[in-house]
């Protein structure tokens, strides 16, 4: 059966001690060390891919040669309704000023959980219209692979 995004929650944890933490690093974080990011509206893509490597065009060949390069964990945009006192949003805003990736936990409505480390590279407020809620967009750059834990 198809799942919907309703009920998905994002939590931000402490700074990661390595770029690509193992699952145990995430599950060792307990209690109030995880701060829920309130008023979550949109979480972009999560997953991995590889960089495309294209060999230079050669005069005596009809086609480009393409290769799979290094793994690129990618990036995403997280949009929230702006809440200046929200502990999770405040932690993400503070992280823009640091060089360390943070630990994140994304919990889906069915209980499945994805863990990842990411740099918070920007936090930008949006005030688009008179009848629109003020939003904040956070740009995240993943620093390693995504660890998954199935629903219990």
N, C-alpha and C positions, 0 to 999 in steps of 0.2 A: 504494500500500500504506500502511496506517495506521502511524504512528510511535508509539513509547512514550517516556515521559519518562526511562527508565533511560539513564544516561550523560550527562545534561544537566549542564553545569557553569556556575557563576556566578563571575565575576571582578569585583573592585572595583579601580578605578584611582584616579588622583589627582583632586583637586578640578577641577571644570569652571570654565573662565574666563568662560563665558557660559551663560545659562539653557538655550539650545537649540543645542547644538553640531552642526556638520556632520559627516558621515562621516569626513572627513579628520582631524578632531580626535581621533577614536577610534583610527583606524589609525596615527596618529603615536605613540601610546603603545606602547612596546615592552618586551620582556623582563620583568624583575622589577617593573616599575611596575604590572603587573597581578597582584593577589594573589587566588588562588582562595579562595572562601568554602567551607571544608570542611564536610563532613557535611550537605550540602543535602538536606532532606527534601521541601520543598514550595515552589514558586514560584507565586504567584497569577497573576492575569491581567495581560497586557501588550497594549496597544493604545490606540486613541484613540476619543474620542467628543465629542459636543457637549453643552453645557448646554441644558436645556429652558427656554424662556421662555414663561410662561403669562400672557396678558393678563387683567386683572381681570374677574371675573364681572360681566356687565351684565344689568340687569333686563329689557331688551328682546331678549335673545338666548338661544337654547336651548342652545347649545354653547359651551364654552370655546374660545378662540383660542390655538393653540400655535404657537411658532416655534422654529427652530433658533438657538441662541445661539452664544457663543464656544466655541472648541475647548477641551476640558478633557482634558489628557493622562491624568488619573486617578491611581490609587494601587494599591498591591498590598501583600500581606504575604508575607514570606520567612520560612520556618521552617527552622531548622537544629538538629541535635543539638548541645547546648552543648559547646564545646571552648574552655576559657579561654585556651589558648595559640595558637589558630589565628589566623594573620596576617590573613586576610580578615575573620573575625568581629571581631577587635580593631579593624581599620580602620573597620568599620561602626559599632561601639560608639563610637569616638572621634568619628565624624561627627555623632552625635546632638548633640554640644556645639558644632557649628559651623553657620554659616548658609549655607555654600557647598554646592551640589549636587556629588555625586561622579559620575565616569564609571563605567558598568557595562557588562559584556559578558556576554551569555547565549549559551552555545554548546550547540547541540542535538546529539544523538547522530549525526545525519546530517551534521554539519559546518556547517549553516546557523548564522549568528550574528546576533543582534540587539544593537544598542548603544543605550544610553539614559543620560540624566542624571537623577539623582533626589536629593532631600533625604532623609536618613535621619532621620525625625522621632521614632522611639522604638525602644528595644531592651528587651524585657521577657523575663525568665526565667520558665519554667513548670516546676513540679515537680508533676505531676498525680497520680501513683500510685506505689506501692511497686515495681511491676514495669514502670514506664515510664521511658524515658530522659529525662533533663532536656533541655528544649528552650529555644531562644531565638527569639522572634518579632521581626522587624524590620519596621517600617512604613515604606514608601517612598512618597514623593510625586513622581511624574514631573514634570519641569520643561519638557519639550519633546517633540518628535516622536521616534518610534523609527526608527532607521536600521537597515536590513537588508542583509545580505550573504549571497548564496546560497552553498551548499556548493560547494567547488572540484571 
